[in-house]
């Protein structure tokens, strides 16, 4: 007998499908009604049983598409249908017992007449509707179940496993005068699509016909009659209960009673023929009576297919003969399942739970229980052996770190657990002294990893904290890479200095008081347009639809833009934004270049005056008072503060190389005046008020500035050189990044309220 091996990553709870009345298929869908004919209509597979079938219902975000020809490759079942799930939903499938999802719902129904029936099982084939690494899942319940009764992650094409779900619970028995709905759900990363085919609903009882009174239902006998037109089986009388049509050791009556296929010698595909799988729970011998379930590939749920568990007590190999017992999950009773033992080079015939194969101070049972690798002393590769990582959240010593052995950075601060020695003394990058269970060991508003890897400060000493600045980040409900970008900005400028707001809720004055405004492309452009084009706050933006010359936009281009279809390199020779970077800058990993909508490339004018259009993606840069397109609604057709426009998609940041992140960090620093020298000194705006305080004049001046610089403000009645009547208004104005606003009160500083004019001058001290 040919032996097969498969290690199950999860188990399908199946029971014995037995009944005093034979189970037969009553409804199903195979999406193929004959040669060249494709139909999604559910079929009534037993026309005499008093059960009728209703058509599909699709709700939420789901639908059934046309035949997915790409899914049919290397599959016995074709055509295959692709059912839709919600886009960008959680990659984690719902658990058995969870409340059902609200999207990605697909169902059809049966209506039962007065003759009672017993539902027995639901069977279908499924896999991911993609060959990618995305996680996608399928789940199932009936209308008789409040919660999910089956849930699995789909395998990658062309794998197409068969699921058989037991419905022998009492609530499925003796059903009459009612409708039962069979409901599938799907979802996951990306589109959430799943392939599905070969759906069969099995039931017993009712008014099933047995025309020749031989205890075989007509529909069961018809399967054999239709199997081969030339085999001589042409009528019910030709199909006998004691015959074994598929020669698997189980006669036709046994196949009907057990719910196995009379046409396939190994219904569950576990390497054992149906006839030897007696399903009595006792292994007698491999040739005639294994005691296993013919409808379940792994009867004992130990992670090994029944066919490789020969129960001869000798391990030969994992693929064909493990020697373990197929009806005992743990042959040697050491509380470690056979599948785990053979996969991890443990002995499935020896109680070795207290041994430590990899010398990591974690015994074999602990490795199994905690999910660590029994052959690797440091499963997560963080520099700490599995044993000391007790995962109790309390650091006691290097022998009991309290960290997670499955997470190399337990506190997610950007440092491996192994370098965080919790001594409170920074030695170097390999011994930071910080706490592996605290994101910010010295509570200075900077993650430990940011201090060590970005700022070069001591993560144990708050006195050396970097200088932060305030940032407003505006994003959308489709998060994309926003969390990654926000974390980068937090690490650069401080955890508490970055505020987030969804674009639909944002107002045009929200950025007031912030040092920097960051606009993501994840919201719709209409939720940002006409809000920030005249802002005095520096802006870094990657929503291209608000950057061109349309009304209410920034006017950084004369043409309507769409993101580049070639965004792997950027040339910015000579501009401060390229500080510390090669030229050209490689923005994305070569293995995964971005491809987005076709259209105008991001190529255009930089502040250095280089009109570049070489087919490579460009960054648009606008300096304070740089001219912008007059078609935009920017006051004075000049940028009121620095602007940076990036040719990014929603998820670009997830593909950035180190150079790409350096470029982005430079863009932020340049926008706020921390890169490329001081801002050019310009008075940007003057507001004059001679009414709010009778007998006095108030003037508000906004000028471009650099953070921390000191400026002096002067007033003069003339603009002669030299200024012969200059009056010092304030000699110690402290600048902020981007712009600074100062108020002049004539009465307080001694200026003449009745003077015809004053000219104001700003000087850097």
KOLNUTOR-538661 format. One record per residue (C-alpha): y, x, z; residue in three letters. Coordinates in pm, whole numbers, padded with zeros to 5 digits. Layout:
<sites>
> yy xx zz zafi
> Y X Z ALA
...
</sites>
This chain:
<sites>
> yy xx zz zafi
> 00000 00000 00000 UNK
> 00344 00130 -00087 UNK
> 00560 00186 00219 UNK
> 00936 00138 00224 UNK
> 01196 00247 00475 UNK
> 01533 00111 00568 UNK
> 01737 00161 00884 UNK
> 01926 -00153 00977 UNK
> 02278 -00109 01107 UNK
> 02274 -00464 01242 UNK
> 02007 -00721 01295 UNK
> 01966 -01077 01169 UNK
> 01820 -01303 01441 UNK
> 01534 -01481 01269 UNK
> 01266 -01692 01427 UNK
> 00929 -01827 01327 UNK
> 00960 -02079 01048 UNK
> 00672 -02308 01133 UNK
> 00642 -02684 01126 UNK
> 00373 -02947 01122 UNK
> 00522 -03056 00791 UNK
> 00574 -02801 00517 UNK
> 00920 -02655 00454 UNK
> 01048 -02681 00097 UNK
> 01375 -02594 -00079 UNK
> 01602 -02898 -00082 UNK
> 01935 -02760 -00211 UNK
> 02071 -02439 -00353 UNK
> 02285 -02250 -00603 UNK
> 02185 -01964 -00831 UNK
> 02488 -01989 -01065 UNK
> 02251 -01996 -01362 UNK
> 02119 -02322 -01508 UNK
> 01935 -02158 -01792 UNK
> 01982 -01899 -02067 UNK
> 02351 -01851 -02130 UNK
> 02449 -02137 -01900 UNK
> 02652 -02075 -01587 UNK
> 02734 -02341 -01331 UNK
> 02869 -02334 -00977 UNK
> 02744 -02686 -00898 UNK
> 02494 -02690 -00608 UNK
> 02151 -02808 -00723 UNK
> 01935 -03076 -00562 UNK
> 01606 -02885 -00554 UNK
> 01394 -03178 -00431 UNK
> 01486 -03499 -00608 UNK
> 01249 -03720 -00407 UNK
> 01348 -03631 -00051 UNK
> 01630 -03878 00012 UNK
> 01882 -03592 00033 UNK
> 02181 -03570 -00202 UNK
> 02402 -03267 -00260 UNK
> 02783 -03259 -00268 UNK
> 02995 -03013 -00468 UNK
> 03173 -02706 -00332 UNK
> 03492 -02732 -00129 UNK
> 03726 -02434 -00112 UNK
> 04006 -02417 00145 UNK
> 04244 -02166 00300 UNK
> 04294 -01866 00072 UNK
> 03956 -01896 -00097 UNK
> 03822 -01992 -00437 UNK
> 03532 -01912 -00663 UNK
> 03623 -01701 -00964 UNK
> 03445 -01663 -01296 UNK
> 03128 -01465 -01329 UNK
> 03190 -01114 -01199 UNK
> 03021 -00914 -01474 UNK
> 03085 -00588 -01294 UNK
> 02882 -00718 -01000 UNK
> 02575 -00785 -01211 UNK
> 02488 -00423 -01283 UNK
> 02143 -00313 -01162 UNK
> 02077 -00649 -00997 UNK
> 01784 -00883 -01047 UNK
> 02004 -01178 -00962 UNK
> 02263 -01256 -01228 UNK
> 02517 -01391 -01284 UNK
> 02668 -01311 -00947 UNK
> 02965 -01502 -00812 UNK
> 03261 -01350 -00631 UNK
> 03409 -01559 -00349 UNK
> 03757 -01481 -00225 UNK
> 03867 -01401 00127 UNK
> 04212 -01348 00278 UNK
> 04394 -01036 00161 UNK
> 04460 -00755 00410 UNK
> 04283 -00932 00692 UNK
> 04117 -00751 00979 UNK
> 03831 -00526 00868 UNK
> 03641 -00630 01181 UNK
> 03402 -00917 01107 UNK
> 03386 -01212 01344 UNK
> 03105 -01185 01595 UNK
> 02822 -01434 01628 UNK
> 02957 -01696 01867 UNK
> 03321 -01654 01761 UNK
> 03533 -01948 01654 UNK
> 03528 -01981 01273 UNK
> 03806 -01824 01063 UNK
> 04063 -02050 00899 UNK
> 04082 -01870 00564 UNK
> 03825 -01761 00308 UNK
> 03623 -02082 00362 UNK
> 03361 -02199 00109 UNK
> 03116 -02485 00161 UNK
> 02894 -02752 00012 UNK
> 02716 -03042 00184 UNK
> 02397 -03244 00189 UNK
> 02379 -03612 00282 UNK
> 02056 -03728 00447 UNK
> 01929 -04085 00420 UNK
> 01733 -04282 00682 UNK
> 01417 -04070 00646 UNK
> 01445 -03792 00911 UNK
> 01428 -03427 00804 UNK
> 01422 -03096 00987 UNK
> 01643 -02815 00860 UNK
> 01445 -02489 00861 UNK
> 01649 -02206 00708 UNK
> 01936 -02091 00487 UNK
> 01882 -01802 00248 UNK
> 02129 -01615 00024 UNK
> 02199 -01276 -00133 UNK
> 02531 -01100 -00072 UNK
> 02726 -00774 -00087 UNK
> 03080 -00643 -00116 UNK
> 03265 -00739 -00434 UNK
> 03377 -00378 -00475 UNK
> 03236 -00030 -00479 UNK
> 03515 00106 -00260 UNK
> 03507 00214 00102 UNK
> 03688 -00099 00219 UNK
> 03517 -00298 00492 UNK
> 03442 -00655 00387 UNK
> 03233 -00915 00565 UNK
> 03062 -01250 00522 UNK
> 02993 -01506 00794 UNK
> 02816 -01842 00811 UNK
> 02778 -02159 01015 UNK
> 02689 -02523 00958 UNK
> 02890 -02828 01058 UNK
> 02641 -02870 01343 UNK
> 02763 -02539 01491 UNK
> 03101 -02505 01655 UNK
> 03099 -02127 01610 UNK
> 02972 -01855 01376 UNK
> 02591 -01813 01377 UNK
> 02573 -01521 01130 UNK
> 02813 -01236 01050 UNK
> 02758 -00909 00864 UNK
> 02953 -00632 00688 UNK
> 02870 -00628 00316 UNK
> 02692 -00336 00158 UNK
> 02828 -00151 -00145 UNK
> 02715 -00249 -00495 UNK
> 02452 -00258 -00635 UNK
> 02283 -00329 -00300 UNK
> 02223 -00703 -00271 UNK
> 02025 -00779 00048 UNK
> 01878 -01121 00122 UNK
> 01974 -01303 00441 UNK
> 01738 -01561 00592 UNK
> 01895 -01756 00879 UNK
> 01668 -01955 01108 UNK
> 01771 -02318 01163 UNK
> 01482 -02429 01389 UNK
> 01706 -02499 01689 UNK
> 01659 -02856 01818 UNK
> 02001 -02961 01689 UNK
> 01875 -02915 01332 UNK
> 01570 -03135 01384 UNK
> 01511 -03505 01316 UNK
> 01836 -03551 01122 UNK
> 01903 -03882 00945 UNK
> 02195 -04088 00812 UNK
> 02440 -03801 00826 UNK
> 02607 -03526 00625 UNK
> 02561 -03157 00704 UNK
> 02801 -02896 00567 UNK
> 02694 -02535 00495 UNK
> 02996 -02306 00534 UNK
> 03049 -01945 00427 UNK
> 03351 -01731 00524 UNK
> 03457 -01393 00390 UNK
> 03736 -01145 00447 UNK
> 03814 -00784 00527 UNK
> 04028 -00504 00393 UNK
> 04201 -00532 00058 UNK
> 04115 -00856 -00120 UNK
> 03831 -00951 00112 UNK
> 03608 -01052 -00183 UNK
> 03231 -01088 -00142 UNK
> 02955 -01131 -00401 UNK
> 02705 -01411 -00332 UNK
> 02408 -01565 -00512 UNK
> 02064 -01724 -00477 UNK
> 02151 -01974 -00204 UNK
> 01857 -02187 -00083 UNK
> 01848 -02451 00193 UNK
> 01494 -02514 00324 UNK
> 01387 -02824 00517 UNK
> 01078 -03022 00613 UNK
> 00995 -03386 00679 UNK
> 01179 -03661 00501 UNK
> 01022 -03835 00205 UNK
> 00890 -03525 00026 UNK
> 00630 -03613 -00233 UNK
> 00274 -03482 -00241 UNK
> 00145 -03662 -00551 UNK
> -00207 -03518 -00540 UNK
> -00239 -03541 -00158 UNK
> -00348 -03177 -00117 UNK
> -00094 -03092 00161 UNK
> 00121 -02897 -00083 UNK
> 00458 -03055 -00162 UNK
> 00529 -03130 -00525 UNK
> 00838 -02905 -00525 UNK
> 00631 -02616 -00382 UNK
> 00364 -02662 -00647 UNK
> 00630 -02683 -00916 UNK
> 00745 -02330 -00828 UNK
> 00400 -02198 -00923 UNK
> 00376 -02417 -01233 UNK
> 00712 -02285 -01358 UNK
> 00646 -01919 -01275 UNK
> 00461 -01834 -01597 UNK
> 00416 -02075 -01887 UNK
> 00104 -01894 -02004 UNK
> -00094 -01866 -01681 UNK
> -00279 -02199 -01707 UNK
> -00103 -02368 -01416 UNK
> 00042 -02677 -01584 UNK
> -00004 -02963 -01335 UNK
> -00013 -03032 -00961 UNK
> -00392 -03049 -00981 UNK
> -00405 -02685 -01093 UNK
> -00234 -02558 -00776 UNK
> -00478 -02548 -00484 UNK
> -00395 -02490 -00115 UNK
> -00663 -02223 -00077 UNK
> -00558 -02019 -00379 UNK
> -00347 -01707 -00337 UNK
> -00120 -01715 -00641 UNK
> 00067 -01389 -00566 UNK
> -00243 -01210 -00425 UNK
> -00071 -01109 -00102 UNK
> -00344 -01218 00139 UNK
> -00171 -01549 00228 UNK
> -00301 -01858 00048 UNK
> -00067 -02119 -00095 UNK
> -00087 -02347 00209 UNK
> -00007 -02056 00445 UNK
> 00287 -01956 00228 UNK
> 00422 -02311 00247 UNK
> 00372 -02328 00623 UNK
> 00524 -01985 00687 UNK
> 00819 -02036 00455 UNK
> 00725 -01733 00247 UNK
> 00740 -01720 -00131 UNK
> 00421 -01803 -00322 UNK
> 00555 -01592 -00609 UNK
> 00636 -01265 -00424 UNK
> 00377 -01065 -00232 UNK
> 00634 -00923 00011 UNK
> 00889 -01197 00080 UNK
> 01107 -00998 00320 UNK
> 01072 -00667 00133 UNK
> 00973 -00469 00441 UNK
> 00677 -00290 00280 UNK
> 00409 -00522 00422 UNK
> 00247 -00800 00221 UNK
> 00290 -01152 00351 UNK
> -00079 -01197 00430 UNK
> -00096 -00918 00689 UNK
> 00222 -01032 00865 UNK
> 00058 -01290 01094 UNK
> 00365 -01335 01314 UNK
> 00160 -01359 01635 UNK
> 00343 -01073 01808 UNK
> 00033 -00855 01845 UNK
> -00047 -00558 01621 UNK
> -00422 -00547 01547 UNK
> -00440 -00331 01236 UNK
> -00226 -00226 00942 UNK
> -00457 -00365 00673 UNK
> -00507 -00724 00790 UNK
> -00301 -00819 01099 UNK
> 00027 -00647 01191 UNK
> 00155 -00938 01401 UNK
> 00496 -00904 01237 UNK
> 00719 -01176 01092 UNK
> 00686 -01206 00712 UNK
> 01044 -01332 00693 UNK
> 01207 -01048 00889 UNK
> 01227 -00686 00773 UNK
> 01249 -00555 01130 UNK
> 01050 -00784 01358 UNK
> 01113 -00595 01682 UNK
> 01478 -00518 01606 UNK
> 01443 -00145 01670 UNK
> 01625 -00036 01353 UNK
> 01307 00045 01155 UNK
> 01154 -00169 00884 UNK
> 00812 -00308 00973 UNK
> 00641 -00127 00684 UNK
> 00710 00223 00819 UNK
> 00588 00142 01172 UNK
> 00216 00210 01127 UNK
> 00132 00212 01502 UNK
> -00100 00513 01466 UNK
> 00078 00707 01743 UNK
> 00174 00998 01519 UNK
> 00517 01055 01366 UNK
> 00482 01178 01007 UNK
> 00825 01110 00858 UNK
> 01111 00865 00890 UNK
> 01083 00728 00537 UNK
> 00719 00619 00526 UNK
> 00532 00658 00858 UNK
> 00693 00673 01201 UNK
> 00370 00584 01382 UNK
> 00556 00343 01611 UNK
> 00464 -00018 01692 UNK
> 00640 -00274 01467 UNK
> 00625 -00549 01733 UNK
> 00763 -00330 02016 UNK
> 01128 -00230 02007 UNK
> 01057 00065 02237 UNK
> 00707 00201 02184 UNK
> 00722 00454 02471 UNK
> 00911 00217 02707 UNK
> 01187 00468 02782 UNK
> 01460 00205 02712 UNK
> 01564 00386 02391 UNK
> 01473 00193 02070 UNK
> 01232 00357 01829 UNK
> 01486 00367 01547 UNK
> 01736 00565 01750 UNK
> 01469 00808 01865 UNK
> 01336 00894 01520 UNK
> 01685 00923 01375 UNK
> 01795 01158 01650 UNK
> 01486 01381 01662 UNK
> 01369 01234 01993 UNK
> 01003 01158 02063 UNK
> 00924 00785 02025 UNK
> 00593 00836 02208 UNK
> 00734 01020 02513 UNK
> 00963 00901 02791 UNK
> 01241 01152 02720 UNK
> 01535 00950 02848 UNK
> 01635 01218 03105 UNK
> 01615 01512 02866 UNK
> 01929 01662 02710 UNK
> 01847 01764 02355 UNK
> 02191 01906 02267 UNK
> 02279 02052 02611 UNK
> 02603 01858 02646 UNK
> 02541 01733 03003 UNK
> 02467 01386 02867 UNK
> 02098 01287 02873 UNK
> 01929 01107 02585 UNK
> 01956 00762 02742 UNK
> 02329 00813 02804 UNK
> 02376 00927 02445 UNK
> 02210 00607 02319 UNK
> 02394 00382 02563 UNK
> 02736 00532 02488 UNK
> 02685 00565 02114 UNK
> 02724 00944 02105 UNK
> 02517 01176 01889 UNK
> 02212 01315 02072 UNK
> 02200 01613 01835 UNK
> 02569 01713 01861 UNK
> 02720 01833 02189 UNK
> 03072 01716 02099 UNK
> 03039 01394 01902 UNK
> 03410 01337 01840 UNK
> 03493 01704 01784 UNK
> 03777 01715 02038 UNK
> 03669 02036 02212 UNK
> 03508 01863 02512 UNK
> 03132 01813 02535 UNK
> 03009 01455 02553 UNK
> 02896 01475 02917 UNK
> 03234 01551 03078 UNK
> 03399 01273 02875 UNK
> 03317 00999 03126 UNK
> 03548 00740 02965 UNK
> 03657 00597 03301 UNK
> 04030 00653 03242 UNK
> 04071 00899 03530 UNK
> 04102 01277 03489 UNK
> 03932 01446 03785 UNK
> 03847 01788 03643 UNK
> 03740 01959 03324 UNK
> 03388 01848 03419 UNK
> 03504 01486 03446 UNK
> 03793 01428 03208 UNK
> 03776 01047 03194 UNK
> 03832 01064 02817 UNK
> 03647 00875 02545 UNK
> 03361 01077 02387 UNK
> 03401 00875 02066 UNK
> 03779 00927 02031 UNK
> 03912 01280 01980 UNK
> 04258 01173 02102 UNK
> 04201 00924 02382 UNK
> 04569 00867 02464 UNK
> 04670 00878 02094 UNK
> 04951 01123 02157 UNK
> 04872 01348 01861 UNK
> 04682 01614 02060 UNK
> 04306 01658 02080 UNK
> 04165 01581 02423 UNK
> 04027 01934 02448 UNK
> 04369 02104 02443 UNK
> 04514 01873 02711 UNK
> 04396 02051 03024 UNK
> 04604 01847 03275 UNK
> 04728 02158 03459 UNK
> 05096 02073 03413 UNK
> 05156 02418 03266 UNK
> 05203 02472 02895 UNK
> 05035 02792 02774 UNK
> 05005 02738 02398 UNK
> 04888 02482 02142 UNK
> 04528 02527 02259 UNK
> 04613 02476 02628 UNK
> 04905 02238 02656 UNK
> 04858 02148 03024 UNK
> 04937 01785 02943 UNK
> 04734 01485 03056 UNK
> 04474 01367 02797 UNK
> 04505 01013 02934 UNK
> 04885 00986 02913 UNK
> 05073 00956 02585 UNK
> 05390 01102 02738 UNK
> 05293 01329 03027 UNK
> 05649 01411 03141 UNK
> 05792 01061 03072 UNK
> 06074 01202 02857 UNK
> 06031 00941 02579 UNK
> 05841 01178 02347 UNK
> 05467 01182 02289 UNK
> 05299 01503 02398 UNK
> 05189 01577 02040 UNK
> 05542 01532 01910 UNK
> 05677 01780 02164 UNK
> 05415 02043 02085 UNK
> 05377 02001 01709 UNK
> 05723 01885 01598 UNK
> 05988 01986 01848 UNK
> 05835 02290 02016 UNK
> 05923 02158 02363 UNK
> 05715 02154 02680 UNK
> 05525 01825 02719 UNK
> 05516 01876 03095 UNK
> 05891 01927 03148 UNK
> 06131 01640 03084 UNK
> 06429 01873 03118 UNK
> 06353 02019 02776 UNK
> 06337 01686 02594 UNK
> 06458 01678 02232 UNK
> 06784 01506 02146 UNK
> 06713 01155 02015 UNK
> 06906 00903 01813 UNK
> 06876 00527 01767 UNK
> 06701 00372 01466 UNK
> 06665 00012 01351 UNK
> 06353 -00036 01135 UNK
> 06338 -00351 00923 UNK
> 05997 -00445 00783 UNK
> 05795 -00744 00680 UNK
> 05483 -00938 00776 UNK
> 05272 -00742 00522 UNK
> 05278 -00429 00735 UNK
> 05150 -00178 00476 UNK
> 05211 00170 00613 UNK
> 05500 00059 00837 UNK
> 05316 00143 01162 UNK
> 05253 00498 01036 UNK
> 05618 00544 00941 UNK
> 05745 00396 01269 UNK
> 05525 00635 01465 UNK
> 05664 00928 01266 UNK
> 06022 00819 01343 UNK
> 05938 00767 01712 UNK
> 05795 01118 01729 UNK
> 06109 01252 01567 UNK
> 06377 01064 01759 UNK
> 06214 00913 02071 UNK
> 05969 00636 02162 UNK
> 06229 00396 02297 UNK
> 06488 00477 02029 UNK
> 06320 00287 01744 UNK
> 06363 -00091 01731 UNK
> 06172 -00311 01486 UNK
> 06286 -00635 01328 UNK
> 06127 -00852 01059 UNK
> 06351 -00883 00755 UNK
> 06369 -01267 00744 UNK
> 06520 -01261 01094 UNK
> 06765 -00980 01025 UNK
> 07143 -01024 01003 UNK
> 07401 -00808 00829 UNK
> 07543 -00684 01158 UNK
> 07210 -00596 01322 UNK
> 07248 -00227 01245 UNK
> 07582 -00199 01428 UNK
> 07553 00052 01709 UNK
> 07252 00230 01559 UNK
> 07260 00583 01420 UNK
> 07023 00504 01131 UNK
> 06890 00199 00946 UNK
> 06546 00222 00780 UNK
> 06442 -00046 00528 UNK
> 06078 -00083 00427 UNK
> 05948 -00243 00106 UNK
> 05701 -00462 00297 UNK
> 05938 -00762 00318 UNK
> 06057 -00956 00016 UNK
> 06374 -00815 -00135 UNK
> 06548 -01149 -00089 UNK
> 06520 -01105 00287 UNK
> 06726 -00783 00269 UNK
> 06963 -00843 -00023 UNK
> 07335 -00890 00049 UNK
> 07304 -00779 00411 UNK
> 07353 -00402 00432 UNK
> 07512 -00278 00109 UNK
> 07851 -00227 00284 UNK
> 07708 -00092 00611 UNK
> 07876 00209 00768 UNK
> 07537 00319 00907 UNK
> 07329 00571 00707 UNK
> 07030 00404 00536 UNK
> 06689 00528 00424 UNK
> 06521 00266 00204 UNK
> 06215 00218 -00019 UNK
> 06267 -00142 -00136 UNK
> 06359 -00063 -00494 UNK
> 06475 -00416 -00579 UNK
> 06793 -00378 -00368 UNK
> 06891 -00036 -00503 UNK
> 07020 -00117 -00849 UNK
> 07342 -00271 -00976 UNK
> 07277 -00637 -00899 UNK
> 07524 -00828 -00681 UNK
> 07453 -00768 -00317 UNK
> 07266 -00444 -00387 UNK
> 07341 -00076 -00332 UNK
> 07432 00019 -00689 UNK
> 07237 00345 -00683 UNK
> 07116 00284 -01038 UNK
> 07262 00115 -01344 UNK
> 06925 -00037 -01443 UNK
> 06685 -00267 -01265 UNK
> 06422 -00048 -01103 UNK
> 06050 -00075 -01049 UNK
> 05846 00181 -00863 UNK
> 05726 00479 -01059 UNK
> 05385 00486 -01222 UNK
> 05387 00866 -01175 UNK
> 05476 00954 -00820 UNK
> 05285 01272 -00755 UNK
> 05574 01521 -00784 UNK
> 05946 01524 -00716 UNK
> 06203 01780 -00831 UNK
> 06513 01826 -00611 UNK
> 06618 02183 -00665 UNK
> 06919 02292 -00465 UNK
> 06964 01984 -00248 UNK
> 06946 02019 00133 UNK
> 06671 01756 00140 UNK
> 06430 02015 -00002 UNK
> 06482 02253 00290 UNK
> 06159 02439 00367 UNK
> 05971 02286 00073 UNK
> 05836 02415 -00260 UNK
> 05980 02292 -00589 UNK
> 05855 02058 -00716 UNK
> 05741 01878 -00402 UNK
> 05388 01738 -00415 UNK
> 05422 01402 -00244 UNK
> 05069 01260 -00264 UNK
> 04718 01396 -00230 UNK
> 04588 01488 -00573 UNK
> 04275 01282 -00509 UNK
> 04474 00962 -00468 UNK
> 04794 00950 -00674 UNK
> 04989 00628 -00646 UNK
> 04981 00383 -00933 UNK
> 05218 00090 -00919 UNK
> 05388 -00152 -01155 UNK
> 05495 -00027 -01493 UNK
> 05862 -00024 -01584 UNK
> 06161 00199 -01538 UNK
> 06072 00528 -01372 UNK
> 06254 00644 -01065 UNK
> 06460 00906 -01242 UNK
> 06832 00936 -01202 UNK
> 07138 01085 -01043 UNK
> 07130 01286 -00722 UNK
> 07437 01373 -00518 UNK
> 07423 01724 -00664 UNK
> 07513 01570 -00999 UNK
> 07184 01653 -01169 UNK
> 07102 01382 -01418 UNK
> 06725 01428 -01419 UNK
> 06489 01219 -01629 UNK
> 06170 01418 -01673 UNK
> 05908 01152 -01614 UNK
> 05868 01247 -01250 UNK
> 05960 01020 -00963 UNK
> 06301 01093 -00813 UNK
> 06473 01022 -00486 UNK
> 06820 00867 -00512 UNK
> 07073 01028 -00279 UNK
> 07426 00908 -00219 UNK
> 07682 01098 -00013 UNK
> 07963 00926 00173 UNK
> 08222 00799 -00082 UNK
> 07994 00882 -00379 UNK
> 08060 00638 -00661 UNK
> 07807 00356 -00704 UNK
> 07763 00118 -00992 UNK
> 08054 -00130 -01004 UNK
> 07808 -00413 -01070 UNK
> 07701 -00403 -00706 UNK
> 07894 -00566 -00422 UNK
> 07983 -00239 -00248 UNK
> 08346 -00230 -00131 UNK
> 08548 00017 -00334 UNK
> 08243 00098 -00551 UNK
> 08173 00390 -00317 UNK
> 07890 00451 -00072 UNK
> 08028 00381 00278 UNK
> 07769 00613 00436 UNK
> 07480 00830 00326 UNK
> 07202 00652 00139 UNK
> 06848 00767 00054 UNK
> 06623 00568 -00181 UNK
> 06253 00662 -00195 UNK
> 06013 00561 -00477 UNK
> 05749 00431 -00236 UNK
> 05512 00137 -00230 UNK
> 05428 -00056 00087 UNK
> 05143 00184 00166 UNK
> 05262 00514 00018 UNK
> 05303 00684 00356 UNK
> 04929 00661 00417 UNK
> 04878 00906 00126 UNK
> 05152 01158 00201 UNK
> 05070 01527 00207 UNK
> 05226 01749 00476 UNK
> 05495 01837 00220 UNK
> 05552 01467 00161 UNK
> 05606 01408 00534 UNK
> 05838 01708 00551 UNK
> 06040 01561 00265 UNK
> 06061 01225 00443 UNK
> 06166 01392 00768 UNK
> 06431 01585 00578 UNK
> 06555 01258 00424 UNK
> 06601 01108 00771 UNK
> 06777 01417 00906 UNK
> 07002 01448 00603 UNK
> 07103 01082 00626 UNK
> 07219 01124 00987 UNK
> 07387 01459 00933 UNK
> 07126 01680 01098 UNK
> 07042 01861 00777 UNK
> 07245 02039 00512 UNK
> 07559 02119 00716 UNK
> 07826 01890 00853 UNK
> 07926 01565 00692 UNK
> 08236 01594 00468 UNK
> 08530 01495 00687 UNK
> 08669 01168 00553 UNK
> 08854 00875 00710 UNK
> 08646 00591 00573 UNK
> 08815 00282 00715 UNK
> 09141 00190 00895 UNK
> 09207 -00143 01065 UNK
> 09568 -00225 01174 UNK
> 09648 -00480 01448 UNK
> 10006 -00562 01564 UNK
> 09945 -00917 01686 UNK
> 09679 -00918 01956 UNK
> 09903 -00728 02200 UNK
> 10274 -00823 02158 UNK
> 10494 -00516 02158 UNK
> 10206 -00286 02076 UNK
> 10005 -00164 01777 UNK
> 09628 -00100 01775 UNK
> 09468 00104 01498 UNK
> 09090 00152 01455 UNK
> 08984 00454 01248 UNK
> 08628 00522 01126 UNK
> 08555 00871 00994 UNK
> 08247 01061 00876 UNK
> 08111 01290 01144 UNK
> 07820 01500 01265 UNK
> 07642 01440 01591 UNK
> 07782 01636 01886 UNK
> 08076 01789 01699 UNK
> 08422 01778 01860 UNK
> 08719 01644 01664 UNK
> 09094 01621 01717 UNK
> 09306 01326 01597 UNK
> 09674 01365 01504 UNK
> 09951 01130 01386 UNK
> 10258 01224 01179 UNK
> 10540 01030 01022 UNK
> 10517 01241 00706 UNK
> 10266 01431 00497 UNK
> 10459 01754 00457 UNK
> 10291 02093 00473 UNK
> 10316 02216 00740 UNK
> 10316 01892 00939 UNK
> 10647 01935 01124 UNK
> 10633 01631 01355 UNK
> 10260 01614 01433 UNK
> 10163 01424 01750 UNK
> 09826 01492 01917 UNK
> 09654 01157 01978 UNK
> 09321 01288 02112 UNK
> 09189 01645 02106 UNK
> 08830 01578 02222 UNK
> 08667 01305 02013 UNK
> 08286 01354 02028 UNK
> 08125 01273 01695 UNK
> 07808 01077 01634 UNK
> 07561 01111 01347 UNK
> 07701 00958 01030 UNK
> 08028 00799 01139 UNK
> 08252 00776 01447 UNK
> 08508 00507 01528 UNK
> 08811 00575 01751 UNK
> 09083 00332 01861 UNK
> 09449 00438 01879 UNK
> 09667 00244 02126 UNK
> 10030 00322 02032 UNK
> 10168 00251 02379 UNK
> 09908 00468 02551 UNK
> 09948 00773 02326 UNK
> 10326 00748 02283 UNK
> 10354 00641 01921 UNK
> 10657 00440 01805 UNK
> 10567 00074 01757 UNK
> 10856 00034 01516 UNK
> 10781 00338 01301 UNK
> 10765 00249 00937 UNK
> 10440 00450 00885 UNK
> 10209 00702 01044 UNK
> 09970 00936 00867 UNK
> 09655 01020 01063 UNK
> 09465 01347 01036 UNK
> 09117 01437 01164 UNK
> 09031 01801 01232 UNK
> 08704 01952 01349 UNK
> 08754 02168 01656 UNK
</sites>
